[in-house]
Amino acid sequence: MADDNTGAGFARKCLIVLAFVALAATLYALGQLFLMIFGAIVVAVVLRAMARQFIRFGINDGFAVTLAVLALFAIIAGISWIFGGLVSAQFVSLAEQIPGAVDATQRQLDIWGIDYDIEQASRDIGSQLSGLTSQAGNFAMSAGGVVTNIILVLAGAIFFAVDPELYRNSLLRLVPKDREAIIALASKDSARALGLWLQAQILSSMAVIVLTYIGLSILGVPSAAALAIIAGALDFIPFIGPVVAGIPAVLVAFSVSPTTALWTVGLYLVIQQIQGNILQPLIQKRSVDLSPAVLLFAVVAAGTLFGIVGVILSAPLTVVAFVLVQRLYIEGVLGKPAKTPGPGADDIEAGEETA
């Protein structure tokens, strides 16, 4: 009888292990879908923040979110109408200048006696980027294309933004009764941290765009506006983004002169120092206090697991993961005080209602 009980207990443990393995495999297989859902949540935070400005005038949530979507498209359309021609022309010019810039850089390296094949390096970088995009690309093809995915993310964001409490309450119904309070708190903290991170990151990216454009214009680097937009967009990716943004700028600067290229390197180093020592601490102060090492390895891990989409979403994913670990493990399991996001409740209302 004891042997039967021992055998049954061992079989039960094996089944539990297999269940966890199957669950992990399923989550990994559906990783891109979860990233789409998370992307919809990020967009929903933005829409909810804009909708709150209309809700203050007594407009109901659904109509307020509709107005927020229309306002967002109007802002994008207005910016495109004002600056679209200039920026698109600069991007076309930038694409035409890159091959000549690579050749000019290679010639200059040869003159300096530096044995480095920059064309081979460019091909290696291209192959690595292709590897990063393969997972996202395959998913996009199977789901009907990038445009379809964007529409799905936007539609999901609208649903999340209209009634965030519906989805939060549905989540709470899936957890045990005695864990509802801490899960609800973790959900609110995650939304709060995500909203604050987005606000500070948008300000940081705008500052990077302005500083980069002014600096490149003073140095006389062609396509300054396009390069500045690239720098601002890649500022959302910690550490790796600013480095990648500097590569085309330096290549284009080499087509002007080696001196201009060296000044461009200095400009990007200065902007990176401003971003790292002034702007990034502002982001952390307004969201969560993440160490640089955690962010760096989070980017690498997200890129390895989920490709280029994971790299793009690595920072907000890390912010949410940090908050969940604080609430669910540090506080819920270890019983220690959790680090809460943001300076206070008055500053977080824009992001608090979306999870």
PLY file of the C-alpha trace (Angstrom):
ply
format ascii 1.0
element vertex 355
property float x
property float y
property float z
element edge 354
property int vertex1
property int vertex2
end_header
0.00 0.00 0.00
2.85 2.38 0.85
4.51 1.60 -2.47
1.25 2.41 -4.28
0.98 5.74 -2.49
4.61 6.52 -3.27
4.10 5.63 -6.92
0.92 7.73 -7.13
2.68 10.69 -5.52
5.59 10.42 -7.94
3.22 10.20 -10.91
1.34 13.25 -9.65
4.57 15.24 -9.41
5.57 14.18 -12.91
2.19 15.30 -14.25
2.56 18.68 -12.51
6.02 19.16 -14.03
4.73 18.19 -17.48
1.82 20.59 -17.06
4.18 23.44 -16.25
6.41 22.54 -19.21
3.37 22.44 -21.52
2.18 25.78 -20.15
5.61 27.36 -20.69
5.77 25.97 -24.25
2.29 27.31 -24.98
3.15 30.75 -23.62
6.33 30.80 -25.72
4.45 29.72 -28.86
1.93 32.49 -28.26
4.62 35.02 -27.36
3.99 37.28 -30.34
0.27 37.32 -29.58
0.99 38.37 -26.00
3.28 41.10 -27.32
0.44 42.37 -29.50
-1.84 42.45 -26.46
0.82 44.29 -24.47
1.29 46.74 -27.35
-2.47 47.36 -27.30
-2.25 48.08 -23.57
0.56 50.60 -24.17
-1.51 52.39 -26.82
-4.56 52.21 -24.52
-2.62 54.09 -21.85
-2.05 56.92 -24.33
-5.68 56.95 -25.47
-6.97 56.85 -21.89
-4.74 59.77 -20.95
-6.10 61.80 -23.87
-9.68 60.69 -23.18
-9.51 61.98 -19.60
-9.24 65.50 -20.98
-12.68 65.03 -22.60
-14.17 63.16 -19.63
-13.59 66.25 -17.49
-16.26 67.99 -19.57
-18.85 65.34 -18.68
-18.46 63.23 -21.83
-18.98 59.49 -21.33
-16.02 57.13 -21.59
-16.84 55.58 -24.97
-17.33 58.89 -26.77
-14.30 60.37 -24.99
-12.07 57.55 -26.28
-13.49 58.05 -29.78
-12.60 61.74 -29.59
-9.14 60.78 -28.30
-8.58 58.48 -31.30
-9.72 61.21 -33.69
-7.51 63.74 -31.91
-4.51 61.40 -32.14
-5.03 60.87 -35.87
-5.55 64.62 -36.32
-2.26 65.36 -34.55
-0.41 62.80 -36.69
-2.05 64.12 -39.87
-1.27 67.72 -38.93
2.38 66.97 -38.23
2.60 64.99 -41.49
1.03 67.84 -43.44
3.36 70.46 -41.95
6.60 68.51 -41.93
5.83 65.43 -44.03
7.26 66.71 -47.30
10.51 67.86 -45.73
11.00 64.73 -43.63
10.08 62.26 -46.41
12.46 64.01 -48.80
15.21 63.80 -46.20
14.59 60.11 -45.64
14.80 59.48 -49.39
17.99 61.51 -49.53
19.37 59.64 -46.53
18.73 56.28 -48.19
20.54 57.51 -51.31
23.48 58.83 -49.31
24.19 55.73 -47.22
26.05 53.69 -49.93
28.29 56.65 -50.78
28.79 57.35 -47.09
29.93 53.76 -46.53
32.44 54.08 -49.37
33.71 57.40 -48.04
34.10 55.93 -44.57
36.00 52.91 -45.94
38.39 55.15 -47.88
39.06 57.26 -44.81
39.74 54.18 -42.68
42.19 52.96 -45.32
43.95 56.34 -45.26
44.26 56.12 -41.48
45.67 52.59 -41.81
42.74 50.98 -39.97
42.17 47.45 -41.28
38.41 47.26 -40.97
35.95 46.18 -43.68
32.97 48.41 -43.03
31.00 46.94 -45.94
31.31 43.46 -44.42
30.32 44.90 -41.05
27.24 46.43 -42.67
26.31 43.06 -44.14
26.81 41.37 -40.78
24.56 43.92 -39.07
21.96 43.42 -41.80
22.01 39.65 -41.31
21.65 40.04 -37.54
18.69 42.38 -38.01
17.17 39.84 -40.39
17.50 37.23 -37.67
15.81 39.53 -35.18
12.95 40.25 -37.54
12.43 36.65 -38.66
10.14 35.70 -35.76
8.11 38.90 -36.03
8.08 38.60 -39.81
6.78 35.03 -39.78
4.07 35.99 -37.32
3.10 38.98 -39.45
2.81 36.79 -42.54
0.72 34.15 -40.78
-1.59 36.75 -39.27
-2.22 38.52 -42.54
0.46 41.18 -42.62
1.79 44.09 -40.65
-1.16 46.34 -41.47
-3.57 43.76 -40.07
-1.55 43.53 -36.86
-1.52 47.30 -36.47
-5.28 47.41 -36.90
-5.70 44.62 -34.34
-3.48 46.43 -31.84
-5.36 49.69 -32.35
-8.75 47.98 -32.04
-7.63 46.21 -28.86
-6.30 49.48 -27.46
-9.67 51.16 -28.03
-11.51 48.34 -26.26
-9.07 48.47 -23.32
-9.29 52.26 -23.09
-13.12 52.42 -23.18
-13.67 50.17 -20.15
-10.41 49.18 -18.41
-12.26 48.09 -15.27
-14.08 45.37 -17.23
-10.80 43.66 -18.14
-9.25 44.23 -14.72
-12.27 42.67 -12.99
-12.24 39.76 -15.44
-8.59 39.16 -14.55
-9.37 39.24 -10.83
-12.06 36.58 -11.25
-9.33 34.15 -12.37
-7.33 34.37 -9.13
-8.09 32.96 -5.67
-10.22 35.12 -3.39
-7.43 35.66 -0.88
-5.09 36.96 -3.62
-7.52 39.41 -5.25
-6.38 42.42 -3.23
-2.69 42.11 -4.04
-3.36 41.26 -7.72
-5.61 44.33 -7.99
-2.90 46.48 -6.42
-0.26 45.04 -8.73
-2.50 45.74 -11.73
-3.03 49.37 -10.73
0.67 49.85 -9.99
1.58 48.38 -13.39
-0.79 50.73 -15.20
0.48 53.66 -13.13
4.13 52.86 -13.85
3.43 52.31 -17.55
1.59 55.61 -17.90
4.30 57.56 -16.10
7.02 55.84 -18.11
5.28 56.77 -21.36
4.90 60.42 -20.36
8.54 60.79 -19.38
9.82 58.76 -22.36
7.91 60.88 -24.87
9.43 64.03 -23.35
12.88 62.39 -23.46
12.49 61.43 -27.13
11.31 64.92 -28.06
14.35 66.40 -26.28
16.65 63.99 -28.15
15.06 64.95 -31.49
15.51 68.68 -30.83
19.09 68.35 -29.57
20.10 66.03 -32.42
18.55 68.24 -35.09
20.17 71.40 -33.74
23.56 69.73 -33.37
23.55 68.09 -36.82
22.35 71.30 -38.46
25.19 73.27 -36.86
27.71 70.65 -38.02
26.28 70.73 -41.55
25.35 67.04 -41.68
22.82 66.32 -44.48
19.34 64.97 -43.68
19.48 66.33 -40.14
15.71 66.11 -39.61
15.51 62.46 -40.70
18.48 61.49 -38.54
16.99 63.35 -35.57
13.67 61.49 -35.91
15.56 58.19 -36.05
17.43 59.15 -32.87
14.20 60.11 -31.10
12.40 56.92 -32.13
15.29 54.67 -31.09
15.51 56.49 -27.76
12.65 54.22 -26.66
15.13 51.29 -26.73
17.54 51.61 -23.78
21.31 51.66 -24.47
21.18 49.90 -27.84
18.84 52.43 -29.51
21.10 55.52 -29.20
24.11 53.54 -30.46
22.21 52.26 -33.50
20.86 55.77 -34.18
24.38 57.17 -34.28
25.65 54.79 -36.98
23.87 56.33 -40.03
24.63 59.84 -38.76
28.36 59.16 -38.54
28.37 57.45 -41.96
26.61 60.42 -43.56
28.96 62.82 -41.77
31.96 60.97 -43.26
30.60 61.85 -46.71
31.10 65.49 -45.73
34.52 65.17 -44.08
36.32 63.08 -41.44
36.33 66.09 -39.15
32.56 66.39 -39.41
32.26 62.67 -38.62
34.39 63.05 -35.49
32.31 66.04 -34.36
29.17 63.97 -35.00
30.50 61.17 -32.80
31.14 63.77 -30.10
27.64 65.20 -30.52
25.98 61.79 -30.06
28.18 61.06 -27.04
27.14 64.36 -25.45
23.45 63.72 -26.18
23.77 60.20 -24.81
25.30 61.60 -21.62
22.43 64.07 -21.32
19.97 61.26 -21.93
21.65 58.92 -19.47
22.38 61.38 -16.66
19.42 63.78 -16.92
16.57 62.36 -18.98
16.80 58.71 -17.92
16.84 59.53 -14.18
13.74 61.64 -14.82
12.02 58.63 -16.39
13.00 56.38 -13.50
11.95 58.95 -10.93
8.50 59.16 -12.49
8.02 55.41 -13.00
10.26 52.78 -11.40
13.89 52.75 -10.31
15.48 50.22 -12.68
19.21 49.58 -12.67
21.02 50.03 -16.02
22.16 46.40 -16.03
18.58 45.16 -15.70
17.45 47.28 -18.65
20.41 46.22 -20.79
19.91 42.49 -20.28
16.14 42.91 -20.62
16.67 44.29 -24.14
18.92 41.35 -25.04
16.52 38.80 -23.55
13.46 40.30 -25.25
15.28 40.39 -28.59
16.40 36.78 -28.24
12.92 35.53 -27.34
10.66 37.69 -29.48
12.79 39.34 -32.16
12.59 42.99 -33.12
9.11 43.42 -31.59
10.50 42.31 -28.25
13.37 44.80 -28.52
10.94 47.64 -29.22
8.73 46.73 -26.25
11.59 45.72 -23.93
11.53 48.89 -21.80
7.78 48.93 -20.98
7.84 45.15 -20.49
10.66 45.57 -17.97
8.79 48.34 -16.17
5.68 46.19 -15.77
7.71 43.11 -14.82
9.55 45.11 -12.15
6.28 46.29 -10.60
4.79 42.78 -10.62
7.88 41.34 -8.95
7.72 44.05 -6.29
4.05 43.46 -5.48
3.65 39.73 -6.02
7.00 38.42 -4.80
8.79 41.03 -2.67
5.62 42.00 -0.82
3.28 39.05 -1.37
5.77 36.22 -0.75
8.66 37.70 1.21
6.55 40.18 3.19
8.93 43.08 2.53
7.85 46.62 1.53
7.39 46.99 -2.23
8.76 49.91 -4.24
5.79 51.80 -5.64
5.95 53.63 -8.97
5.79 57.39 -9.39
5.93 60.37 -7.07
2.31 60.31 -5.94
-1.29 59.74 -6.80
-1.88 63.22 -8.15
0.48 62.64 -11.06
-0.72 59.24 -12.13
-4.38 59.50 -12.92
-3.72 59.40 -16.67
-2.32 55.90 -16.51
-3.97 54.40 -13.48
-7.22 53.25 -15.08
-5.68 51.17 -17.86
-4.21 47.75 -17.28
0 1
1 2
2 3
3 4
4 5
5 6
6 7
7 8
8 9
9 10
10 11
11 12
12 13
13 14
14 15
15 16
16 17
17 18
18 19
19 20
20 21
21 22
22 23
23 24
24 25
25 26
26 27
27 28
28 29
29 30
30 31
31 32
32 33
33 34
34 35
35 36
36 37
37 38
38 39
39 40
40 41
41 42
42 43
43 44
44 45
45 46
46 47
47 48
48 49
49 50
50 51
51 52
52 53
53 54
54 55
55 56
56 57
57 58
58 59
59 60
60 61
61 62
62 63
63 64
64 65
65 66
66 67
67 68
68 69
69 70
70 71
71 72
72 73
73 74
74 75
75 76
76 77
77 78
78 79
79 80
80 81
81 82
82 83
83 84
84 85
85 86
86 87
87 88
88 89
89 90
90 91
91 92
92 93
93 94
94 95
95 96
96 97
97 98
98 99
99 100
100 101
101 102
102 103
103 104
104 105
105 106
106 107
107 108
108 109
109 110
110 111
111 112
112 113
113 114
114 115
115 116
116 117
117 118
118 119
119 120
120 121
121 122
122 123
123 124
124 125
125 126
126 127
127 128
128 129
129 130
130 131
131 132
132 133
133 134
134 135
135 136
136 137
137 138
138 139
139 140
140 141
141 142
142 143
143 144
144 145
145 146
146 147
147 148
148 149
149 150
150 151
151 152
152 153
153 154
154 155
155 156
156 157
157 158
158 159
159 160
160 161
161 162
162 163
163 164
164 165
165 166
166 167
167 168
168 169
169 170
170 171
171 172
172 173
173 174
174 175
175 176
176 177
177 178
178 179
179 180
180 181
181 182
182 183
183 184
184 185
185 186
186 187
187 188
188 189
189 190
190 191
191 192
192 193
193 194
194 195
195 196
196 197
197 198
198 199
199 200
200 201
201 202
202 203
203 204
204 205
205 206
206 207
207 208
208 209
209 210
210 211
211 212
212 213
213 214
214 215
215 216
216 217
217 218
218 219
219 220
220 221
221 222
222 223
223 224
224 225
225 226
226 227
227 228
228 229
229 230
230 231
231 232
232 233
233 234
234 235
235 236
236 237
237 238
238 239
239 240
240 241
241 242
242 243
243 244
244 245
245 246
246 247
247 248
248 249
249 250
250 251
251 252
252 253
253 254
254 255
255 256
256 257
257 258
258 259
259 260
260 261
261 262
262 263
263 264
264 265
265 266
266 267
267 268
268 269
269 270
270 271
271 272
272 273
273 274
274 275
275 276
276 277
277 278
278 279
279 280
280 281
281 282
282 283
283 284
284 285
285 286
286 287
287 288
288 289
289 290
290 291
291 292
292 293
293 294
294 295
295 296
296 297
297 298
298 299
299 300
300 301
301 302
302 303
303 304
304 305
305 306
306 307
307 308
308 309
309 310
310 311
311 312
312 313
313 314
314 315
315 316
316 317
317 318
318 319
319 320
320 321
321 322
322 323
323 324
324 325
325 326
326 327
327 328
328 329
329 330
330 331
331 332
332 333
333 334
334 335
335 336
336 337
337 338
338 339
339 340
340 341
341 342
342 343
343 344
344 345
345 346
346 347
347 348
348 349
349 350
350 351
351 352
352 353
353 354
